[in-house]
Amino acid sequence: MSKALYQPQSGLLTVQYTPDEKTVLIENPPRFTWIPAQLEHDQYILQYSSSSLFTTEDTITVQPIPYNLYTPDHVFSAGTYYWRYALLQQGDGQQTEWSHVRSFNVQDGLPETPLPSRSQRYKALSQEHPRLWLQAEELPEFRRKVRELPSECGWDLFVERSVKPWFERELIAEPLPYPNNKRVASLWRQMYIDCQEALYAVRHLSVAGVILEDKALIARAKEWLLHITSWNPEGTTSRDYNDEASFRIAGALAWGYDWLFHELTEEDREAVRINLLTRTRQVAFHVIERSKIHHVPFDSHAVRSLSSVIVPSCMVLLGEATEAEEWLDYTLEYYACLYSPWGGIDGGWAEGPMYWTTGMAFVTEAMNLLNKYTGINFYRRPFFQRTGDFPLYCFSPDTLRASFGDQSTLGDPVSLKTGFNIRQFAGVTNNGHYQWYYEQTRAIDTDSEMKFYNYGWWDFRFDELMYKHDYPVVQAKAPTDIEPVKWFRDIGWVAFHAHMDRPEDHVMLLAKSSPYGSISHSHGDQNGFLLHAYGEPLAIESGYYIAFGSTMHMNWRKQTRSTNNVLIDGLGQYAGTNKVLNMSASGTVEAVEVHEGYTYSRCNATAAYKENVPYLERYVRELYFFGGSYIVVVDQIDLSQPGRVDWLFHTLYEMELNGQSFKLHGQKADMEGRFVYSSSGDLVLSQHNEFTDVDPAEIEGLDNHWHLTATTRTARSHRIATLLVPLRKEEPKYVSYFMDDQGHGVDIYFTEDGITHKIEIPKPY
């Protein structure tokens, strides 16, 4: 008799058992995932069949599978299928009993994205170097082109500004430990920038030296490479001491080893190889054994390290280290099956646009390297075909402080790298809107190249060189035909737009109620909204980035009190450090609709408050965006005991408060806000410009922001309707309204330029 199989129940943070009867497949073949049957040393046998009886002639059996995920190497015909798995026992290799049988349906017309099997992936690969970016057979032709036309692909700028400085620059010393080995944010950042510069030096000198066959550049590249090879891989640049530093040094070693392979002595190669293997092993151990992202996929740095470390390191070590093939297999299978844990078919990224920028920067570089060397093209997957929509709608190029989540660029223009990323997807999909976004970003952000969030992460001239060599020119297309409201169902974000193509007329309203809650780089901001209009941020993401884990980050930015949202008896959503509670503090977008004359969303954030406000029964927020001109916010809050609600609004400017209205005056735009209805009676309005519980030293010299609080009377149920009218600077305009409360609800009529819309609000009882 077969041994019993342990089949744990899946949880909020784990992978799920998929596919099943409820799964709507988005690509072909399906991706199989299940909860591990034991903590370690687990291997599996998988069967899938067109027969529920798993008859031999209708069944495919795959074994051994080393992890709890699998992507087939072939496309399925349309139809209904069944699958099951079993654990292969250590020692005798016998299997346990079969798992519960699950069924799924494959539709015609799905994108075809099989993954070559482990036995076939690397069979035809060249053992030549280089392997990263240009292949050995490409070198002679590219060498000829840049000699004949130095401006080819931006080569001349790359050499002048990204190669020559490192020829003259003194070698960077190995970073010193933190005082008493306690992390200091400023030293941590300087350490990883030093390591980024070391990466620039090795990569750029090596690439330029080999392409130009320049002995002096090659000699200097070797000097840099062997210098950082002497750094202790278990020291200050190890993964556990400073993971950002370790990622960069591993990258530098990989590029140097690959491009200088034929210039190094065997003794030099051995030294670099040992150091690189040690550093890659550290990362692989953390990803696979400690973080276990194939069990629990929500570790931002672990997932990113697959792209920044595992891919380049293992590609250059294939054929020289057995471990390299194992780690690369793990990465390819993760990319094929579980990527991205932060979004789905709509292309969203739950951590927000800056972490989309970081994640996409590294994963697209990795996918480009893989595609050129192995021929495996992950860009065919639906997520990558659509993810350019996320910055387009949720991080529009003319906006400031108008997107959710941690943002190292908070208050600055949209990051240049965001523009470079979306151009990559223009090249992949031929989407002209993405090319337009890139061109707008380049035109707007002209002076941030040396800021830490750009310079410390990537070199735009090297990006330009690779992209122009590998991808076609795409014709830009202004976003005049985009969706008026875009719902990212995968992450619970809703973007309303009017006139995105004209920054001086553009009005953007962004709302969020996410199933990801406040996990990772997300905040306690379910049901929150942001408003940018006529070139001005009006309802803002308040505060500053400072650093992850700073008091600004933990006590203000992540907390509900920093968002355009509500507090209940002074309490907000859970946004602490418990990942289970973070994920549980979720929201739901219940509806997004397009009507004649307006667009609409309804979001429910009840679960987000449950940890701190257990007596909350329901909190629903509706947004009406009328004619691309004004917004009405309707909040419905029901409690099991009487409570007080604080309605919060944040902006850059001190407001004029007058009765039930508030008005702000910006530099390019103004806004009038008015509480047109509150079921508990008039609200009490106040404002302040403090960042509560933030260390003053962190914000010294930075401008304060202004925070409105509109407080209700105590009641068990609250209904609040708020009118927001953004205005061009000094524009004469108003929206009139009147109320009819004779029935079972409250009907409010809003009129602008002779056009009237009605909103119905149920009365609280």
Secondary structure, DSSP 8 states (H G I E B T S, - for coil): -----------SSS---BS-TT----SBS--EE---SSSSS-EEEEEEESSTT--GGGEEEEEEE-SSEE--SS---SEEEEEEEEEE-TTT--B------EEEEE-TT--B-----TTTTTTT----S--SSS-GGGHHHHHHHHHH-TTGGGHHHHIIIIIHHHHHS---------GGG---HHHHHHHHHHHHHHHHHHHHHHHHHHHHT-HHHHHHHHHHHHHHHTS-TTTTTSTTT-HHHHHHHHHHHHHHHHHTGGGS-HHHHHHHHHHHHHHHHHHHHIIIIII-TTTS---HHHHHHIIIIIHHHHHHHTTT-HHHHHHHHHHHHHHHHT--TT--TT---TT-HHHHHHHHHHHHHHHHHHHHHH---GGGSHHHHHTTHHHHHHS-TT-SS-S-S--TTTTS-S-HHHHHHHHHHHHHH--HHHHHHHHHHHHH--S-TTSHHHHTT--HHHHHHHHHHHS-------STTS-SEEEETTTTEEEEEE-TT-TTT-EEEEEE--TTTT-TT--S-TTEEEEEETTEEEE---S----TTSHIIIIIITSGGGSSSEEETTB----SS-HHHHHHS--EEEEEEEETTEEEEEEE-HHHHTTT-TTEEEEEEEEEEETTTEEEEEEEEEEEEEE-EEEEEEESS-EEEETTEEEEE-SSEEEEEEEEEETTS--EEEEE---TT--GGGGTT----EEEEEE---EEEEEEEEEEEEEETT-----EEEEE-SSSEEEEEEEETTEEEEEEEE---
